[in-house]
Amino acid sequence: MSYNKLTPLRLGPLPIDKLKDFGILTPPGEVIFTVAAQKHAIKGHAAEFALCLRYIERAVQTPTYVGQAPQHKNLGVELIYEHVVDRVIILVAVHLEQTPEGFYIVKSTYPISKDKLERRIRKKFLMATQ
């Protein structure tokens, strides 16, 4: 994928009600996937980047799971979208500090395994949204 074709992606509002159920209180705001963050995701997960783009809006707008990794407590959230039919699980990491314009920034996105998802649920790092 060429870096020249990347543009910022507006992904919709952060699902603050679902985060509140997990115990994370944060003001409303829209999530954006900046060109810099897209380059970071491509650098770390180039082979999976197109797959992540296919599901990233759904992960933000209607996550299947929400949570926080312990090393990112109070700094970021994880929005997970599991598409059962396609057997795809996408993690979207979002920084919790808003930009001056009120946006939340995607820090990274990548697929995770079913085992990793289940481990994070068992450790209570994630909670189902339904």
C-alpha positions as CSV (number, residue, x, y, z in Angstrom):
1,M,0.0,0.0,0.0
2,S,1.3,3.4,-0.9
3,Y,1.6,6.0,1.8
4,N,0.6,8.7,-0.8
5,K,-3.0,7.4,-1.0
6,L,-3.7,7.5,2.8
7,T,-6.1,10.1,4.1
8,P,-7.5,10.6,7.6
9,L,-10.5,8.4,8.3
10,R,-13.3,9.6,10.5
11,L,-14.7,6.5,12.2
12,G,-17.7,7.8,14.2
13,P,-18.3,8.6,17.8
14,L,-16.4,6.8,20.6
15,P,-19.0,4.4,22.2
16,I,-18.9,6.1,25.6
17,D,-22.0,4.2,26.9
18,K,-20.3,0.9,26.3
19,L,-17.1,2.2,27.9
20,K,-19.1,3.4,30.9
21,D,-20.4,-0.1,31.5
22,F,-16.7,-1.2,31.8
23,G,-16.0,1.7,34.3
24,I,-14.4,4.1,31.9
25,L,-15.8,7.6,31.9
26,T,-14.8,9.9,29.1
27,P,-16.5,12.8,27.3
28,P,-18.1,12.3,23.9
29,G,-16.0,12.7,20.8
30,E,-15.4,11.3,17.3
31,V,-12.6,8.8,16.6
32,I,-10.2,9.5,13.8
33,F,-7.5,7.3,12.2
34,T,-4.8,9.7,11.2
35,V,-2.4,9.2,8.4
36,A,0.4,8.9,10.9
37,A,-1.4,6.2,12.8
38,Q,-2.2,4.4,9.6
39,K,1.5,4.4,8.7
40,H,2.2,3.0,12.2
41,A,-0.3,0.2,11.7
42,I,1.1,-0.6,8.2
43,K,4.6,-0.7,9.6
44,G,3.6,-3.1,12.4
45,H,0.9,-5.2,10.6
46,A,1.3,-4.6,6.9
47,A,-0.2,-7.9,5.8
48,E,-3.3,-7.4,7.9
49,F,-3.9,-3.7,7.3
50,A,-6.5,-4.1,4.5
51,L,-8.4,-6.6,6.7
52,C,-8.4,-4.1,9.6
53,L,-9.7,-1.3,7.4
54,R,-12.6,-3.5,6.3
55,Y,-13.8,-3.8,10.0
56,I,-12.4,-0.7,11.8
57,E,-15.6,1.4,11.6
58,R,-17.6,-1.5,13.0
59,A,-15.1,-1.9,15.8
60,V,-15.4,1.7,16.8
61,Q,-19.2,2.1,16.3
62,T,-20.4,-1.3,17.4
63,P,-17.6,-3.1,19.3
64,T,-18.3,-6.6,20.5
65,Y,-15.9,-6.1,23.4
66,V,-14.4,-3.1,25.2
67,G,-11.7,-2.9,27.7
68,Q,-8.3,-1.7,28.8
69,A,-4.9,-3.4,28.8
70,P,-3.3,-3.0,32.2
71,Q,-0.2,-1.3,30.7
72,H,-2.5,1.3,29.2
73,K,-4.8,2.0,32.2
74,N,-6.3,5.4,31.9
75,L,-4.4,6.1,28.7
76,G,-6.3,4.2,26.1
77,V,-9.1,1.7,25.4
78,E,-9.4,-1.4,23.3
79,L,-12.4,-1.8,21.0
80,I,-12.7,-5.3,19.7
81,Y,-15.0,-6.4,16.8
82,E,-15.6,-10.1,16.3
83,H,-17.1,-11.1,13.0
84,V,-18.2,-14.7,13.7
85,V,-19.0,-15.7,10.1
86,D,-15.8,-14.3,8.6
87,R,-13.9,-15.6,11.7
88,V,-12.1,-12.3,12.2
89,I,-11.3,-10.5,15.4
90,I,-10.0,-6.9,15.1
91,L,-8.6,-4.8,17.9
92,V,-8.6,-1.0,17.7
93,A,-6.5,0.8,20.3
94,V,-7.8,4.3,20.9
95,H,-5.9,7.0,22.9
96,L,-8.2,8.5,25.6
97,E,-6.8,12.0,25.6
98,Q,-8.7,14.1,23.1
99,T,-7.1,16.4,20.6
100,P,-7.8,20.2,20.9
101,E,-10.5,19.6,18.3
102,G,-12.2,17.0,20.4
103,F,-11.1,13.9,18.5
104,Y,-9.9,10.6,19.9
105,I,-7.0,9.1,17.9
106,V,-6.6,5.5,16.9
107,K,-3.2,4.4,18.0
108,S,-3.1,1.0,16.2
109,T,-5.3,-1.7,14.8
110,Y,-4.6,-5.4,14.2
111,P,-6.3,-8.8,14.2
112,I,-6.1,-11.0,17.3
113,S,-6.6,-14.7,17.8
114,K,-9.6,-16.2,19.5
115,D,-7.2,-17.5,22.2
116,K,-5.9,-14.0,22.9
117,L,-9.5,-12.7,23.1
118,E,-10.6,-15.4,25.5
119,R,-7.5,-14.8,27.7
120,R,-8.2,-11.1,27.9
121,I,-11.8,-11.8,28.9
122,R,-10.7,-14.3,31.6
123,K,-8.3,-11.7,33.0
124,K,-11.1,-9.1,32.9
125,F,-9.2,-6.8,30.6
126,L,-12.3,-7.0,28.3
127,M,-16.0,-7.1,28.7
128,A,-18.7,-8.1,26.2
129,T,-20.9,-5.3,25.0
130,Q,-24.1,-7.3,24.6
